[in-house]
Amino acid sequence: MKAICVTETRQLEVREVPTPAFPPSGHILVDIVASAINHGDKAFLSRPTITTGLKTSLYEIWGASSSGKVRAIGNDVPAEFAGRNVALYRSLTPSPHIVGLWSEQAVVPYTSALILPECVAVEDYSGSLVNAMTGYAFVEEMLSEGHKGLIVTAGASATGLAITAIARRKHIPLLALVRSEQAGEELRRFGVEHVLVTESNDFESQFATLAEQLGTTAVFDGIGGELINRIAPHLPVNSTVSFYGFLGGASPISVPSVLFVARKLTMKGFSNFNSRTVKDTQKLRAALTSLADIIADPMFRTRPGKKFSLDQITEAMAYETRPGAKAILTPAA
């Protein structure tokens, strides 16, 4: 079958690799319908030093996210997976048998898949499970640490939308930050109540007031750099900033050390595949079950940009469009 593979020099190329046979125990064989190119697919390719925890594939096939239809199930896989549409996230469960995901077919442990409701289109979830699981794992972590409310710095991003949907279901106060009024209007159409535009003239004062009122001491940061420098002095006491994304590029973070003492500020990294939710098999299964009940929420859908065939991987990786929209690989194209 055709697959997109990573070379020793961290380049991508299309190769012919063996078509998977019957899946081993605990695994499912999936006919891939669509694969979204997420920000992490590009970041991890160009920054191999931050790939610790990523699950690799046979034949060096690249890609963390896809959606498709289950062709066959191995022994010890729940019968409910047979013939169902699923969203896939390769990094959830380690296995030496993984094949895919940027390929015509894939083999993954069933705990790397979420069964999609019959009422949704499978192609709408080609990049969704990574964001849904990241949001779920972060919310579980912040609650376990005693936080009652949260701030999402990249509020209009796919992960930001997923966290917002989860927080709303759990009735957790949330403050979403966005860069433009257009992005703010999008969130308001989804029913998000507390949205601030970071480019507004009175952003800092509005932020300080709302953050204190809502008790948002957990910060999920997908940007870094200058925005953290701006909001750190205005965070409530006992706040924790968790860094997940790199949308701010190489911009440094410069926070006065007095804030760590006077306001009991904490900063740390966050990765979904190193979270307790993902590392504990029972917790992971519970998370997938919980997410299956809410995944039809439009905030979890992958926002499509342009479709590309597997042979067009170079063009797909270079594709840039409106914020949040993804290049979509379609094996059948």
C-alpha positions as a Markdown table, in Angstrom:
| # | Residue | x | y | z |
|---|---|---|---|---|
| 1 | Met | 0.0 | 0.0 | 0.0 |
| 2 | Lys | 1.0 | 3.6 | -0.3 |
| 3 | Ala | 2.3 | 5.4 | 2.8 |
| 4 | Ile | 4.1 | 8.7 | 3.8 |
| 5 | Cys | 7.3 | 7.8 | 5.6 |
| 6 | Val | 10.0 | 9.8 | 7.4 |
| 7 | Thr | 13.6 | 9.5 | 6.2 |
| 8 | Glu | 16.8 | 9.6 | 8.2 |
| 9 | Thr | 17.2 | 13.3 | 7.4 |
| 10 | Arg | 13.7 | 14.1 | 8.7 |
| 11 | Gln | 12.1 | 14.5 | 5.3 |
| 12 | Leu | 8.9 | 12.9 | 4.1 |
| 13 | Glu | 8.5 | 10.7 | 1.1 |
| 14 | Val | 5.9 | 8.4 | -0.4 |
| 15 | Arg | 6.7 | 4.7 | -0.3 |
| 16 | Glu | 5.1 | 1.4 | -1.1 |
| 17 | Val | 5.0 | -0.7 | 2.1 |
| 18 | Pro | 3.4 | -4.1 | 2.9 |
| 19 | Thr | -0.4 | -4.0 | 3.3 |
| 20 | Pro | -1.4 | -5.0 | 6.8 |
| 21 | Ala | -2.9 | -8.5 | 7.2 |
| 22 | Phe | -5.2 | -9.4 | 10.0 |
| 23 | Pro | -4.6 | -7.3 | 13.1 |
| 24 | Pro | -2.9 | -8.8 | 16.2 |
| 25 | Ser | -4.6 | -9.2 | 19.5 |
| 26 | Gly | -5.8 | -6.0 | 21.0 |
| 27 | His | -5.5 | -4.1 | 17.7 |
| 28 | Ile | -7.8 | -2.9 | 14.9 |
| 29 | Leu | -7.2 | -2.7 | 11.1 |
| 30 | Val | -8.6 | 0.5 | 9.7 |
| 31 | Asp | -9.3 | 1.7 | 6.2 |
| 32 | Ile | -8.1 | 5.3 | 6.4 |
| 33 | Val | -10.6 | 7.9 | 5.0 |
| 34 | Ala | -8.7 | 11.2 | 5.9 |
| 35 | Ser | -5.7 | 12.4 | 7.9 |
| 36 | Ala | -5.4 | 15.9 | 9.1 |
| 37 | Ile | -2.0 | 17.6 | 9.2 |
| 38 | Asn | -1.8 | 19.1 | 12.7 |
| 39 | His | 0.7 | 21.6 | 14.0 |
| 40 | Gly | 2.4 | 18.9 | 16.0 |
| 41 | Asp | 3.0 | 16.8 | 12.8 |
| 42 | Lys | 5.2 | 19.7 | 11.5 |
| 43 | Ala | 6.8 | 20.6 | 14.9 |
| 44 | Phe | 7.9 | 17.1 | 15.8 |
| 45 | Leu | 9.3 | 16.6 | 12.3 |
| 46 | Ser | 11.5 | 19.7 | 12.5 |
| 47 | Arg | 12.3 | 19.3 | 16.3 |
| 48 | Pro | 13.3 | 15.7 | 16.9 |
| 49 | Thr | 14.5 | 16.5 | 20.4 |
| 50 | Ile | 10.9 | 17.0 | 21.6 |
| 51 | Thr | 9.5 | 13.8 | 20.2 |
| 52 | Thr | 10.0 | 11.8 | 23.5 |
| 53 | Gly | 6.8 | 9.9 | 24.1 |
| 54 | Leu | 5.7 | 9.7 | 20.5 |
| 55 | Lys | 4.7 | 6.2 | 19.3 |
| 56 | Thr | 6.5 | 5.1 | 16.2 |
| 57 | Ser | 5.2 | 3.0 | 13.3 |
| 58 | Leu | 6.5 | 0.1 | 11.3 |
| 59 | Tyr | 8.1 | 1.3 | 8.1 |
| 60 | Glu | 8.6 | 4.7 | 9.6 |
| 61 | Ile | 5.2 | 5.9 | 8.5 |
| 62 | Trp | 4.5 | 9.4 | 9.8 |
| 63 | Gly | 1.3 | 11.1 | 11.1 |
| 64 | Ala | -0.4 | 11.1 | 14.5 |
| 65 | Ser | -4.1 | 11.6 | 13.5 |
| 66 | Ser | -6.6 | 10.0 | 11.1 |
| 67 | Ser | -10.1 | 8.8 | 10.8 |
| 68 | Gly | -11.5 | 5.8 | 9.0 |
| 69 | Lys | -13.6 | 2.7 | 9.1 |
| 70 | Val | -12.6 | -0.5 | 11.0 |
| 71 | Arg | -12.0 | -3.3 | 8.5 |
| 72 | Ala | -11.1 | -6.0 | 11.1 |
| 73 | Ile | -10.6 | -6.5 | 14.8 |
| 74 | Gly | -8.1 | -8.7 | 16.6 |
| 75 | Asn | -8.7 | -11.0 | 19.5 |
| 76 | Asp | -9.6 | -9.2 | 22.8 |
| 77 | Val | -10.9 | -6.2 | 21.0 |
| 78 | Pro | -14.5 | -5.2 | 22.1 |
| 79 | Ala | -17.0 | -6.4 | 19.4 |
| 80 | Glu | -18.5 | -2.9 | 19.2 |
| 81 | Phe | -15.5 | -1.7 | 17.2 |
| 82 | Ala | -16.3 | -4.0 | 14.2 |
| 83 | Gly | -17.3 | -2.1 | 11.1 |
| 84 | Arg | -17.5 | 1.3 | 12.9 |
| 85 | Asn | -16.1 | 4.7 | 12.0 |
| 86 | Val | -13.3 | 5.7 | 14.3 |
| 87 | Ala | -11.1 | 8.7 | 15.1 |
| 88 | Leu | -7.4 | 7.7 | 15.6 |
| 89 | Tyr | -4.5 | 9.2 | 17.6 |
| 90 | Arg | -1.4 | 7.1 | 17.3 |
| 91 | Ser | 0.4 | 8.3 | 20.4 |
| 92 | Leu | -2.2 | 7.0 | 23.0 |
| 93 | Thr | -0.9 | 3.4 | 23.3 |
| 94 | Pro | 2.6 | 1.9 | 22.6 |
| 95 | Ser | 2.8 | -1.2 | 20.4 |
| 96 | Pro | 5.5 | -2.8 | 18.2 |
| 97 | His | 2.7 | -3.6 | 15.7 |
| 98 | Ile | 1.6 | 0.0 | 14.8 |
| 99 | Val | 1.2 | 0.7 | 11.1 |
| 100 | Gly | 0.3 | 4.2 | 10.0 |
| 101 | Leu | -1.3 | 6.6 | 10.2 |
| 102 | Trp | -0.6 | 8.5 | 7.0 |
| 103 | Ser | -1.3 | 5.5 | 4.8 |
| 104 | Glu | -4.1 | 3.7 | 3.0 |
| 105 | Gln | -4.6 | 1.4 | 6.0 |
| 106 | Ala | -3.5 | 1.5 | 9.6 |
| 107 | Val | -3.1 | -0.9 | 12.5 |
| 108 | Val | -3.3 | 0.5 | 16.0 |
| 109 | Pro | -4.3 | -0.7 | 19.5 |
| 110 | Tyr | -8.0 | -0.2 | 20.0 |
| 111 | Thr | -7.2 | 2.1 | 22.9 |
| 112 | Ser | -5.8 | 4.5 | 20.3 |
| 113 | Ala | -9.2 | 4.8 | 18.7 |
| 114 | Leu | -12.5 | 6.5 | 19.6 |
| 115 | Ile | -15.7 | 5.1 | 18.1 |
| 116 | Leu | -17.6 | 7.9 | 16.3 |
| 117 | Pro | -21.4 | 8.2 | 16.6 |
| 118 | Glu | -23.4 | 7.2 | 13.5 |
| 119 | Cys | -24.7 | 10.8 | 13.2 |
| 120 | Val | -21.3 | 12.4 | 12.3 |
| 121 | Ala | -19.2 | 12.3 | 9.2 |
| 122 | Val | -16.0 | 10.3 | 9.6 |
| 123 | Glu | -13.9 | 12.8 | 7.6 |
| 124 | Asp | -14.9 | 15.6 | 10.1 |
| 125 | Tyr | -12.7 | 13.9 | 12.7 |
| 126 | Ser | -9.5 | 13.3 | 10.9 |
| 127 | Gly | -7.5 | 15.4 | 13.3 |
| 128 | Ser | -9.8 | 15.6 | 16.3 |
| 129 | Leu | -8.8 | 12.9 | 18.8 |
| 130 | Val | -5.4 | 14.4 | 19.6 |
| 131 | Asn | -7.1 | 17.6 | 20.6 |
| 132 | Ala | -10.0 | 16.0 | 22.4 |
| 133 | Met | -7.6 | 13.8 | 24.5 |
| 134 | Thr | -5.3 | 16.6 | 25.2 |
| 135 | Gly | -8.1 | 18.7 | 26.5 |
| 136 | Tyr | -9.5 | 15.9 | 28.6 |
| 137 | Ala | -6.2 | 15.0 | 30.1 |
| 138 | Phe | -5.4 | 18.6 | 30.9 |
| 139 | Val | -8.8 | 19.2 | 32.6 |
| 140 | Glu | -8.3 | 16.0 | 34.7 |
| 141 | Glu | -4.8 | 17.1 | 35.7 |
| 142 | Met | -5.9 | 20.7 | 36.7 |
| 143 | Leu | -8.8 | 19.4 | 38.8 |
| 144 | Ser | -6.5 | 16.9 | 40.6 |
| 145 | Glu | -4.3 | 19.8 | 41.5 |
| 146 | Gly | -7.1 | 21.7 | 43.0 |
| 147 | His | -7.8 | 24.3 | 40.3 |
| 148 | Lys | -11.4 | 25.4 | 39.8 |
| 149 | Gly | -11.1 | 27.5 | 36.6 |
| 150 | Leu | -8.9 | 27.8 | 33.6 |
| 151 | Ile | -7.5 | 30.1 | 30.9 |
| 152 | Val | -6.8 | 29.0 | 27.4 |
| 153 | Thr | -4.4 | 31.3 | 25.6 |
| 154 | Ala | -5.0 | 30.0 | 22.1 |
| 155 | Gly | -8.8 | 29.9 | 22.5 |
| 156 | Ala | -9.7 | 29.6 | 18.8 |
| 157 | Ser | -7.2 | 26.8 | 18.1 |
| 158 | Ala | -8.4 | 23.2 | 17.7 |
| 159 | Thr | -7.1 | 22.2 | 21.2 |
| 160 | Gly | -8.5 | 25.4 | 22.7 |
| 161 | Leu | -12.0 | 24.6 | 21.3 |
| 162 | Ala | -11.8 | 21.0 | 22.6 |
| 163 | Ile | -10.8 | 22.2 | 26.1 |
| 164 | Thr | -13.6 | 24.7 | 26.0 |
| 165 | Ala | -16.2 | 22.0 | 25.1 |
| 166 | Ile | -15.0 | 19.7 | 27.9 |
| 167 | Ala | -14.9 | 22.5 | 30.5 |
| 168 | Arg | -18.5 | 23.5 | 29.5 |
| 169 | Arg | -19.7 | 20.0 | 30.0 |
| 170 | Lys | -18.1 | 19.9 | 33.5 |
| 171 | His | -19.3 | 23.5 | 34.4 |
| 172 | Ile | -15.7 | 24.7 | 34.8 |
| 173 | Pro | -15.3 | 28.5 | 34.5 |
| 174 | Leu | -13.1 | 29.3 | 31.5 |
| 175 | Leu | -11.5 | 32.4 | 30.0 |
| 176 | Ala | -10.6 | 32.1 | 26.3 |
| 177 | Leu | -8.0 | 34.4 | 24.8 |
| 178 | Val | -7.9 | 35.1 | 21.1 |
| 179 | Arg | -5.8 | 37.3 | 18.8 |
| 180 | Ser | -8.6 | 38.8 | 16.7 |
| 181 | Glu | -12.2 | 40.0 | 17.0 |
| 182 | Gln | -13.1 | 37.6 | 14.2 |
| 183 | Ala | -11.9 | 34.6 | 16.3 |
| 184 | Gly | -13.7 | 36.0 | 19.3 |
| 185 | Glu | -17.0 | 36.1 | 17.3 |
| 186 | Glu | -16.5 | 32.5 | 16.3 |
| 187 | Leu | -16.2 | 31.5 | 20.0 |
| 188 | Arg | -19.2 | 33.5 | 20.9 |
| 189 | Arg | -21.2 | 31.8 | 18.2 |
| 190 | Phe | -20.3 | 28.5 | 20.0 |
| 191 | Gly | -21.8 | 30.0 | 23.2 |
| 192 | Val | -18.5 | 30.7 | 24.9 |
| 193 | Glu | -19.2 | 33.4 | 27.5 |
| 194 | His | -15.8 | 34.8 | 28.5 |
| 195 | Val | -13.7 | 35.8 | 25.5 |
| 196 | Leu | -10.9 | 38.4 | 25.4 |
| 197 | Val | -9.1 | 39.7 | 22.4 |
| 198 | Thr | -5.4 | 40.1 | 23.2 |
| 199 | Glu | -4.9 | 43.0 | 20.8 |
| 200 | Ser | -7.6 | 45.2 | 22.4 |
| 201 | Asn | -6.4 | 48.4 | 24.1 |
| 202 | Asp | -7.6 | 47.5 | 27.6 |
| 203 | Phe | -6.8 | 43.8 | 27.4 |
| 204 | Glu | -4.6 | 43.6 | 30.6 |
| 205 | Ser | -7.1 | 45.3 | 32.8 |
| 206 | Gln | -10.0 | 43.2 | 31.5 |
| 207 | Phe | -7.9 | 40.1 | 31.9 |
| 208 | Ala | -7.0 | 40.9 | 35.5 |
| 209 | Thr | -10.6 | 41.5 | 36.5 |
| 210 | Leu | -12.1 | 38.5 | 34.8 |
| 211 | Ala | -9.3 | 36.1 | 35.9 |
| 212 | Glu | -9.8 | 37.1 | 39.5 |
| 213 | Gln | -13.6 | 36.9 | 39.3 |
| 214 | Leu | -13.6 | 33.5 | 37.7 |
| 215 | Gly | -10.8 | 32.0 | 39.8 |
| 216 | Thr | -9.0 | 30.8 | 36.7 |
| 217 | Thr | -5.7 | 29.6 | 38.2 |
| 218 | Ala | -4.9 | 26.9 | 35.6 |
| 219 | Val | -3.5 | 28.2 | 32.3 |
| 220 | Phe | -3.3 | 26.0 | 29.2 |
| 221 | Asp | -0.8 | 27.8 | 27.0 |
| 222 | Gly | -0.4 | 27.0 | 23.3 |
| 223 | Ile | 1.4 | 30.3 | 22.4 |
| 224 | Gly | 4.2 | 31.2 | 24.9 |
| 225 | Gly | 6.5 | 34.1 | 24.5 |
| 226 | Glu | 5.1 | 37.6 | 24.6 |
| 227 | Leu | 1.6 | 36.8 | 25.7 |
| 228 | Ile | 2.7 | 35.0 | 28.8 |
| 229 | Asn | 4.9 | 38.0 | 29.6 |
| 230 | Arg | 1.8 | 40.2 | 29.5 |
| 231 | Ile | -0.6 | 38.0 | 31.5 |
| 232 | Ala | 1.7 | 36.7 | 34.2 |
| 233 | Pro | 1.6 | 39.8 | 36.4 |
| 234 | His | -2.2 | 39.7 | 36.4 |
| 235 | Leu | -2.8 | 36.0 | 37.1 |
| 236 | Pro | -4.6 | 35.1 | 40.4 |
| 237 | Val | -2.5 | 33.9 | 43.3 |
| 238 | Asn | -1.5 | 30.2 | 43.1 |
| 239 | Ser | -1.8 | 30.0 | 39.3 |
| 240 | Thr | -0.1 | 27.3 | 37.2 |
| 241 | Val | 0.9 | 27.9 | 33.6 |
| 242 | Ser | 1.2 | 24.7 | 31.6 |
| 243 | Phe | 3.0 | 25.0 | 28.3 |
| 244 | Tyr | 1.7 | 22.8 | 25.4 |
| 245 | Gly | 2.1 | 24.5 | 22.1 |
| 246 | Phe | 4.7 | 26.7 | 20.2 |
| 247 | Leu | 2.5 | 29.1 | 18.2 |
| 248 | Gly | 4.6 | 32.0 | 19.6 |
| 249 | Gly | 7.7 | 30.6 | 17.9 |
| 250 | Ala | 11.1 | 31.4 | 19.5 |
| 251 | Ser | 9.9 | 34.4 | 21.4 |
| 252 | Pro | 11.4 | 34.2 | 24.9 |
| 253 | Ile | 9.4 | 34.3 | 28.2 |
| 254 | Ser | 10.6 | 36.9 | 30.6 |
| 255 | Val | 8.7 | 36.9 | 33.9 |
| 256 | Pro | 10.0 | 38.8 | 37.1 |
| 257 | Ser | 11.2 | 36.3 | 39.6 |
| 258 | Val | 9.2 | 38.1 | 42.4 |
| 259 | Leu | 6.0 | 36.8 | 40.8 |
| 260 | Phe | 7.0 | 33.2 | 41.6 |
| 261 | Val | 7.3 | 34.1 | 45.3 |
| 262 | Ala | 4.7 | 36.9 | 45.8 |
| 263 | Arg | 1.9 | 35.3 | 43.7 |
| 264 | Lys | 3.0 | 31.7 | 44.1 |
| 265 | Leu | 3.3 | 31.2 | 40.3 |
| 266 | Thr | 4.2 | 27.9 | 38.8 |
| 267 | Met | 5.3 | 27.1 | 35.2 |
| 268 | Lys | 5.7 | 23.6 | 33.7 |
| 269 | Gly | 5.3 | 21.7 | 30.5 |
| 270 | Phe | 2.4 | 19.5 | 29.6 |
| 271 | Ser | 2.1 | 16.6 | 27.2 |
| 272 | Asn | -1.0 | 14.4 | 26.8 |
| 273 | Phe | 1.0 | 11.2 | 26.3 |
| 274 | Asn | 2.8 | 11.7 | 29.6 |
| 275 | Ser | -0.3 | 12.5 | 31.5 |
| 276 | Arg | -1.9 | 10.1 | 34.0 |
| 277 | Thr | -5.0 | 9.9 | 31.9 |
| 278 | Val | -3.0 | 8.4 | 29.0 |
| 279 | Lys | -0.4 | 6.4 | 30.8 |
| 280 | Asp | -2.9 | 4.6 | 33.0 |
| 281 | Thr | -4.8 | 2.1 | 30.8 |
| 282 | Gln | -8.0 | 2.2 | 32.9 |
| 283 | Lys | -8.0 | 6.0 | 32.9 |
| 284 | Leu | -7.4 | 6.0 | 29.2 |
| 285 | Arg | -10.4 | 3.7 | 28.5 |
| 286 | Ala | -12.5 | 5.8 | 30.8 |
| 287 | Ala | -11.5 | 9.0 | 28.9 |
| 288 | Leu | -12.3 | 7.4 | 25.5 |
| 289 | Thr | -15.7 | 6.4 | 26.8 |
| 290 | Ser | -16.4 | 9.8 | 28.2 |
| 291 | Leu | -15.3 | 11.6 | 25.0 |
| 292 | Ala | -17.4 | 9.3 | 22.9 |
| 293 | Asp | -20.5 | 10.7 | 24.6 |
| 294 | Ile | -19.6 | 14.3 | 23.7 |
| 295 | Ile | -17.5 | 14.1 | 20.5 |
| 296 | Ala | -20.5 | 15.1 | 18.3 |
| 297 | Asp | -20.2 | 18.6 | 19.7 |
| 298 | Pro | -19.2 | 20.8 | 16.7 |
| 299 | Met | -16.3 | 22.2 | 18.7 |
| 300 | Phe | -14.5 | 18.9 | 18.3 |
| 301 | Arg | -14.7 | 18.8 | 14.5 |
| 302 | Thr | -11.5 | 19.1 | 12.4 |
| 303 | Arg | -11.7 | 22.3 | 10.4 |
| 304 | Pro | -10.8 | 21.3 | 6.8 |
| 305 | Gly | -8.8 | 23.5 | 4.5 |
| 306 | Lys | -7.8 | 21.8 | 1.2 |
| 307 | Lys | -7.6 | 18.1 | 0.4 |
| 308 | Phe | -4.5 | 16.4 | -0.9 |
| 309 | Ser | -3.6 | 13.0 | -2.1 |
| 310 | Leu | -0.7 | 11.1 | -0.4 |
| 311 | Asp | 1.5 | 11.9 | -3.5 |
| 312 | Gln | 1.0 | 15.6 | -2.8 |
| 313 | Ile | 2.6 | 15.5 | 0.7 |
| 314 | Thr | 5.1 | 18.3 | -0.1 |
| 315 | Glu | 2.3 | 20.6 | -1.1 |
| 316 | Ala | 0.1 | 19.5 | 1.8 |
| 317 | Met | 2.9 | 20.3 | 4.4 |
| 318 | Ala | 3.4 | 23.7 | 2.9 |
| 319 | Tyr | -0.3 | 24.5 | 2.8 |
| 320 | Glu | -1.3 | 27.6 | 4.8 |
| 321 | Thr | -4.8 | 29.1 | 4.9 |
| 322 | Arg | -7.2 | 30.7 | 7.4 |
| 323 | Pro | -6.2 | 30.1 | 11.0 |
| 324 | Gly | -7.2 | 26.7 | 12.3 |
| 325 | Ala | -8.0 | 25.1 | 8.9 |
| 326 | Lys | -6.0 | 21.9 | 8.2 |
| 327 | Ala | -4.5 | 20.3 | 5.1 |
| 328 | Ile | -6.3 | 17.0 | 4.8 |
| 329 | Leu | -4.7 | 13.9 | 3.3 |
| 330 | Thr | -7.1 | 11.5 | 1.5 |
| 331 | Pro | -5.8 | 8.2 | 0.4 |
| 332 | Ala | -8.6 | 7.8 | -2.1 |
| 333 | Ala | -7.9 | 11.2 | -3.8 |
